[in-house]
């Protein structure tokens, strides 16, 4: 039964109220589940009789910002039961309306599936595992931050490949390239493609118009449940932020926090990459200060040494674990990311843009070059 209050030709509010109450009583006695449709402004909900009689109220919004248009849904009221608070993203497709519920705090039972923190997962690069104190603790989120071309994607690929070789399933969410293009640019493209064919790895291309964090999470969660994945890569957070509709970018950090928490609650170890602008005047760990949301942080940088541009990395953070404080040089080869065995301890000021080779004291205490 559909009613539009605005077309009723009744005299006065009392007639409208009487009609709505009698209509509700009639429909209830008939055991009919009824939807009443109306076009209202938010301020009209305060003293409208329809809103007092209805057992449930669902409010639909349409947010327009610049060239972006996003539909949202809110369950304002549901008599006799709780509802999920907040605004939920909705999308109208050929199959009808699809709603992506706003992520809430995971149930306590979901945390029970998390693997014990003492177990460690290999990154696929033995020296980085050593620098992290034995690998990435299972159930952790790790951020790989670095400038363009520094090898963030290569390292995240090796993390997934290492899992595939150990029989673990994985998923990867990409935002900047299509899957076919993505597989062509990684050093392990053929092995990567074989894992996809063997159903051990699923590549999710998430670049619809006006994406939302909750829509992204639904796709990731369904992929984890479908594949039984234990490793997940988000490549990259910078691409994810650009894919979001403008209305969702203001609370990007809050949404990212909820998304990472939901994934690790499923028992997944997450690695995410993020684009970082190289600077020799400070030491940023991530844009928009999102590094504190993750359990571990690996930073990649460019440095100039003896007139040559070199890549270095450092493990900045591994929560509740000891880790190396060294800056290590690495290379991107046909086999992937390879950390060189020698450290750069003979240099001072590598991150300032003006590195100098350290002078060592001679036998008589005289500093030698």
C-alpha positions in Angstrom: 0.0 0.0 0.0 1.4 3.3 -1.0 0.3 6.7 0.3 1.5 10.2 -0.6 0.3 12.5 2.1 0.7 15.6 -0.1 -2.1 14.5 -2.5 -4.7 13.9 0.2 -7.5 16.5 0.0 -8.4 16.7 3.7 -9.3 19.6 5.9 -6.9 20.4 8.6 -4.3 18.5 10.6 -7.0 16.7 12.7 -8.5 15.1 9.7 -5.0 14.0 8.5 -4.1 12.6 11.9 -7.4 10.8 12.2 -7.1 9.3 8.7 -3.5 8.1 9.3 -4.4 6.5 12.6 -7.4 4.7 11.1 -5.3 3.6 8.1 -2.6 2.3 10.4 -5.1 0.4 12.5 -6.8 -1.1 9.4 -3.5 -2.2 7.9 -2.3 -3.7 11.2 -5.5 -5.7 11.7 -5.1 -7.0 8.2 -1.6 -8.2 9.1 -0.2 -6.3 6.2 3.4 -5.1 6.0 3.1 -1.6 4.6 5.5 0.9 3.1 4.3 4.5 3.1 6.3 6.6 0.7 6.6 10.4 1.0 8.7 13.4 0.0 9.6 15.4 3.1 12.1 17.9 4.3 14.0 17.0 7.4 12.4 19.7 9.5 9.0 18.2 8.7 9.7 15.1 10.8 9.3 16.9 14.1 5.5 17.3 14.1 4.3 15.1 11.3 1.7 12.5 12.3 3.0 10.0 9.8 6.3 9.8 11.7 4.6 9.1 15.0 2.3 6.3 13.7 5.0 4.5 11.7 6.8 1.6 13.3 9.9 2.2 11.3 11.3 5.2 9.5 13.9 4.9 6.7 15.3 8.2 5.4 16.9 8.5 2.0 19.4 11.2 1.2 21.2 12.4 -1.9 24.5 14.1 -1.3 25.9 16.2 -4.1 29.4 17.7 -3.9 31.1 19.1 -7.0 30.5 16.6 -9.8 29.9 13.7 -7.4 26.5 12.4 -6.3 26.1 9.8 -3.6 23.0 8.2 -2.2 22.8 7.5 1.5 20.3 5.7 3.8 19.5 6.1 7.5 17.3 4.0 9.7 15.9 6.7 11.9 13.4 4.5 13.8 12.6 0.8 14.1 10.1 0.2 16.9 11.0 -2.5 19.4 14.5 -3.3 18.1 17.9 -1.7 17.7 19.2 -0.4 14.4 22.6 0.2 13.0 23.3 3.9 13.5 24.7 6.3 11.0 24.4 7.0 7.3 24.9 4.0 5.0 25.9 4.2 1.4 23.4 3.0 -1.2 23.8 2.5 -4.9 21.0 1.9 -7.5 22.0 -0.7 -10.0 20.2 -2.8 -12.7 19.4 -5.3 -9.9 17.8 -2.7 -7.7 19.1 -0.9 -4.6 22.2 -2.2 -3.0 23.1 -0.9 0.5 26.6 -1.0 2.1 26.1 -0.8 5.9 28.3 1.5 7.8 30.9 -0.6 9.5 30.3 -1.0 13.3 32.5 -2.4 16.0 33.2 -6.1 15.3 31.6 -8.7 17.5 33.8 -10.0 20.3 33.5 -13.5 18.8 35.2 -12.3 15.6 38.4 -11.5 17.5 38.7 -15.1 18.6 39.5 -16.1 15.0 42.6 -13.9 15.0 45.9 -16.0 14.9 48.2 -15.7 17.9 50.4 -12.7 17.8 53.5 -14.8 18.4 53.3 -16.4 15.0 55.1 -14.5 12.2 54.6 -14.2 8.5 57.4 -13.8 6.0 57.5 -10.7 3.8 59.2 -12.7 1.1 62.5 -10.8 1.7 64.6 -12.6 4.4 66.6 -9.6 5.4 63.4 -7.5 6.0 62.1 -10.4 8.1 65.2 -10.2 10.2 64.9 -6.4 10.5 61.3 -6.8 11.7 62.3 -9.3 14.4 61.3 -12.4 12.6 58.6 -11.3 10.1 55.2 -9.6 10.4 53.2 -10.8 13.4 50.1 -12.6 12.2 47.0 -10.4 12.4 49.0 -7.2 12.1 48.5 -4.4 9.6 51.7 -3.2 7.9 52.1 0.1 6.1 54.7 0.4 3.2 55.3 4.1 2.7 57.5 5.5 0.0 57.7 7.8 -3.1 56.8 6.8 -6.6 59.0 4.0 -8.1 60.5 3.0 -4.7 59.2 -0.6 -4.9 56.1 -0.5 -2.6 54.1 -2.7 -5.0 57.0 -5.1 -5.6 57.4 -5.7 -1.8 53.6 -6.2 -1.3 53.6 -8.7 -4.2 56.4 -10.7 -2.7 54.4 -10.8 0.6 51.5 -12.4 -1.3 53.7 -14.7 -3.3 55.4 -16.0 -0.2 52.0 -16.8 1.2 51.0 -18.6 -2.0 54.1 -20.7 -1.9 53.2 -21.7 1.7 49.7 -22.7 0.6 48.0 -19.6 2.0 45.3 -17.8 0.0 45.4 -14.1 -0.5 43.5 -11.1 -1.9 44.8 -7.8 -3.3 42.7 -4.6 -3.9 44.0 -2.3 -6.6 42.7 1.1 -7.6 45.1 2.6 -10.1 45.5 -0.1 -12.8 43.3 -2.8 -14.3 44.3 -6.4 -13.3 45.8 -7.3 -16.6 48.0 -4.2 -16.6 48.9 -4.8 -12.9 50.1 -8.3 -13.6 52.3 -7.1 -16.5 54.2 -4.6 -14.3 55.2 -6.8 -11.4 58.5 -8.8 -11.7 56.6 -12.0 -10.7 53.7 -11.5 -13.1 53.7 -15.1 -14.4 53.7 -16.6 -10.9 51.2 -14.0 -9.8 48.9 -15.0 -12.7 49.3 -18.7 -12.0 48.1 -18.1 -8.4 45.1 -16.3 -9.8 44.3 -19.2 -12.1 44.7 -21.7 -9.2 42.2 -19.7 -7.2 44.9 -19.0 -4.5 44.9 -15.3 -5.2 42.1 -12.9 -6.1 42.7 -9.5 -7.6 39.9 -7.0 -6.9 39.7 -3.9 -9.1 37.8 -1.4 -7.1 37.4 1.7 -9.2 33.6 2.4 -9.6 32.4 6.0 -9.7 32.1 7.7 -6.3 33.4 4.8 -4.2 32.8 4.6 -0.4 34.9 3.0 2.3 32.0 0.7 3.3 31.5 -0.4 -0.3 35.2 -1.2 -0.4 35.0 -3.2 2.8 32.0 -5.2 1.7 34.0 -6.3 -1.4 37.1 -7.2 0.7 35.1 -9.0 3.3 33.2 -11.1 0.7 36.5 -11.9 -1.0 38.1 -13.0 2.3 35.1 -15.2 3.1 34.9 -16.6 -0.4 38.6 -17.5 -0.6 39.6 -18.1 3.0 42.4 -15.6 2.5 45.0 -15.1 5.3 46.9 -12.3 3.6 45.5 -9.1 2.1 47.1 -6.2 0.3 45.6 -2.8 -0.4 47.6 -1.1 -3.2 47.4 1.7 -2.5 45.7 3.9 0.1 46.5 6.9 -2.0 44.6 5.3 -4.9 41.7 4.4 -2.5 41.4 8.0 -1.3 41.3 9.3 -4.9 38.6 6.8 -5.8 36.4 7.9 -2.9 33.6 10.3 -3.5 34.5 13.8 -2.1 31.9 13.4 0.7 33.8 10.5 2.2 37.3 12.0 2.1 36.8 14.2 5.1 36.6 11.3 7.5 39.1 9.1 5.6 41.2 8.3 8.7 38.2 7.3 10.7 36.9 5.1 7.9 40.3 3.6 7.3 40.6 2.7 11.0 37.3 0.9 10.9 38.2 -0.9 7.7 41.6 -2.2 8.9 40.0 -3.3 12.2 37.3 -5.3 10.5 39.8 -7.1 8.2 42.2 -8.1 11.0 39.1 -9.2 13.0 38.6 -11.8 10.2 42.0 -13.3 10.9 43.7 -11.5 8.0 47.2 -10.1 8.0 47.1 -6.8 6.0 49.7 -5.0 4.1 48.9 -1.5 2.6 51.0 0.8 0.5 50.8 4.6 0.5 52.4 7.2 -1.7 54.9 9.5 0.1 56.4 12.7 -1.1 60.2 12.5 -0.6 61.6 15.3 1.5 65.1 16.0 2.9 63.9 18.5 5.5 61.7 16.2 7.5 60.9 12.5 7.9 57.2 11.9 7.2 55.8 8.4 7.7 52.5 8.8 5.8 50.2 11.5 4.4 47.3 12.6 6.6 49.0 10.9 9.6 47.5 7.5 9.0 50.7 5.6 10.1 49.5 5.4 13.7 46.6 3.3 12.5 48.8 0.4 11.5 50.8 -2.0 13.7 54.0 -1.9 11.6 55.6 0.7 9.3 58.3 0.2 6.7 59.5 3.5 5.0 61.3 3.6 1.7 63.4 6.6 0.7 65.6 7.9 -2.1 69.1 9.2 -1.0 72.0 10.6 -2.9 75.3 9.1 -2.2 78.5 10.0 -4.2 76.5 11.4 -7.0 74.2 8.4 -7.3 70.5 8.0 -6.5 70.0 5.0 -4.2 67.0 3.4 -2.5 67.0 2.8 1.2 64.5 1.4 3.6 64.0 1.3 7.4 61.6 -0.5 9.8 60.2 2.4 11.7 57.7 0.5 13.9 56.6 -3.0 14.9 54.1 -2.8 17.7 55.1 -4.8 20.8 58.2 -6.1 19.2 61.9 -5.4 18.9 63.1 -4.4 15.4 66.2 -3.1 13.6 66.9 0.6 13.5 69.2 0.4 10.5 68.9 2.1 7.1 69.5 -0.6 4.5 70.1 -0.1 0.8 68.0 -2.2 -1.6 67.6 -2.8 -5.3 64.6 -3.7 -7.6 65.7 -6.6 -9.8 64.0 -9.0 -12.2 63.5 -11.3 -9.2 61.9 -8.6 -7.1 63.1 -6.5 -4.2 66.6 -7.4 -2.8 68.1 -5.9 0.3 71.9 -5.5 0.0 73.9 -7.3 2.8 75.9 -4.3 3.8 74.4 -1.6 5.9 75.0 2.1 5.4 76.4 2.7 8.9 79.5 4.4 7.4 77.4 7.4 6.4 75.9 10.2 8.4 73.1 12.5 7.3 71.6 10.1 4.7 68.1 11.5 5.3 69.1 15.1 5.2 70.1 15.1 1.5 73.8 15.8 2.4 75.3 12.5 3.5 78.9 12.4 4.6 81.1 9.4 5.1 81.9 8.9 8.7 85.5 9.4 9.9 86.9 6.5 12.0 89.4 7.0 14.8 93.0 5.8 14.1 95.3 4.0 16.6 96.4 7.2 18.2 92.8 8.6 18.5 93.3 10.6 15.3 90.2 10.5 13.0 91.0 9.0 9.7 88.8 9.6 6.6 
